[in-house]
Amino acid sequence: MTGTTQDDYTDRYARRVRGMTASEIRALFSVASRPEVVSLAGGSPYIAALPLDAVGEMLGRLASEQGAVSLQYGIGQGMPDLRERICEVMSLSGIDGASPDDVVVTVGGQQALDLLARLFLDPGDVVLAEAPTYVGALGVFQAAQAQVRHVAMDADGLVPAALEEAIAQVGGRAKFLYTIPTYQNPAGVTLSESRREEILDICQRAGLLVVEDDPYGMLSFEGDAPLPLRARRRDGVFYVSTFSKTFAPGLRVGWVLAPHAVREKLVMASEAAILCPSAFAQAAVTQYLSTMPWREQIKTYREIYRERRDALLLALGDLMPAGTTWTHPQGGLFVWATLPDGLDSKAMMPRAIAARVAYVPGTGFYADGTGRRNMRLNFSFSDPARLREGVRRLAGVMEQELAMRAVFGPGPESRGRRRGPAAADAPGPDLA
Ligand SMILES: Cc1ncc(COP(=O)(O)O)c(C=O)c1O
């Protein structure tokens, strides 16, 4: 077929493809990455903090000295050496006694989520997830034709009573709870110590599996993070993590620690999708963990991000218009802001880009289109001065919008949304 248009393919797509839309983040990346734009969007770690020369030498040696293995196919479950190392890494977070046999190495945490969706979700099944939640997980659940039922969060994370209510509402259609309990993406909040047992008890009573996604637990700024859910309960908890935020996302190495009974099916699903994860990337991570000061590197990341978090919070306090609130993350990469009544983060985005600042509108993190009064702000990538400049530009755009509203009243978007309850601006979680 020559000269075909997108329309020529539309009718041929599989049903699961029809709901796929570009994520807010992906659509923004092309503009947000221009050098003149201060990007508070994205979730990139600050890779320049790595000892890149030493990493480069290590990678070179991996090819020249171990190429016969590192450039060959590997095995579906992932290299045994790496799985052992992963168990050591998890024990630092308090997950003791995990067996390398129950670890499946994946192409980032993202593939781990995809495998779990392939294993457990039929079309029409329900996944319970925090409101808001990780945009990449929403994409996976949507591709599996599952429905996401959001569960309210507050400053202490998932609200147990809201979880019970959601379980009662969806009945047996819920397959699992997907949760990011520690330094959550996008909200930056952490499930409190006391709620962790409560959430696990609720899921156990309801016979609900738990998928715990923990990419950020090691990036704590004030003391250690609370113990992961998987450290408290083995049965029914799948623990997903990644080297993307503690080492380098470009290598695409993550993993899932699964209950033993499920591990084999996970490997089969992974082999069907990718044959095996990259042997070279796995060898690189194994070598990094064996020969380089990776614990020190995590400390370096923590210090840099703590300083940047502080700079962002200070700038928000100094510059944001009255009525704006935001979370105070104790780790991770993100602050979640709630805008003054009447402002719409999605509608405001073109004006923000024109003012050379980018963020991710809150709507990207909900399956139901809510989140218009919210935005996610990333602090890992830009230095303190640039973060402040970004907030200054953003505050300027917001002040302008507020001034326009004062003169002309609500814009067409907000007027439209106010008409009916279905389209109403949902309150969303009060995370401040
Ligand atoms: C909550 C969460 N889960 C999973 C991922 C996927 O990360 P990766 O595939 O790079 O390991 C991310 C990345 O930002 C994330 O924030």
The ligand as an SDF file (V2000), in Angstrom:
LIG
                    3D

 16 16  0  0  0  0  0  0  0  0999 V2000
    5.9670    4.3310   39.5370 C   0  0  0  0  0  0  0  0  0  0  0  0
    6.8070    3.8930   38.3880 C   0  0  0  0  0  0  0  0  0  0  0  0
    6.7720    2.6130   38.0190 N   0  0  0  0  0  0  0  0  0  0  0  0
    7.5130    2.1650   37.0050 C   0  0  0  0  0  0  0  0  0  0  0  0
    8.3200    3.0240   36.2820 C   0  0  0  0  0  0  0  0  0  0  0  0
    9.0640    2.4440   35.1120 C   0  0  0  0  0  0  0  0  0  0  0  0
   10.4060    2.6380   35.1710 O   0  0  0  0  0  0  0  0  0  0  0  0
   11.4270    1.7880   34.3230 P   0  0  0  0  0  0  0  0  0  0  0  0
   10.6880    1.0230   33.2910 O   0  0  0  0  0  0  0  0  0  0  0  0
   12.3700    2.7670   33.7700 O   0  0  0  0  0  0  0  0  0  0  0  0
   12.0600    0.8620   35.3070 O   0  0  0  0  0  0  0  0  0  0  0  0
    8.3720    4.3760   36.6190 C   0  0  0  0  0  0  0  0  0  0  0  0
    9.1610    5.3210   35.8450 C   0  0  0  0  0  0  0  0  0  0  0  0
    9.0940    6.5080   35.9660 O   0  0  0  0  0  0  0  0  0  0  0  0
    7.5940    4.8180   37.7080 C   0  0  0  0  0  0  0  0  0  0  0  0
    7.5940    6.0960   38.1040 O   0  0  0  0  0  0  0  0  0  0  0  0
  1  2  1  0
  2  3  1  0
  2 15  2  0
  3  4  2  0
  4  5  1  0
  5  6  1  0
  5 12  2  0
  6  7  1  0
  7  8  1  0
  8  9  2  0
  8 10  1  0
  8 11  1  0
 12 13  1  0
 12 15  1  0
 13 14  2  0
 15 16  1  0
M  END
$$$$
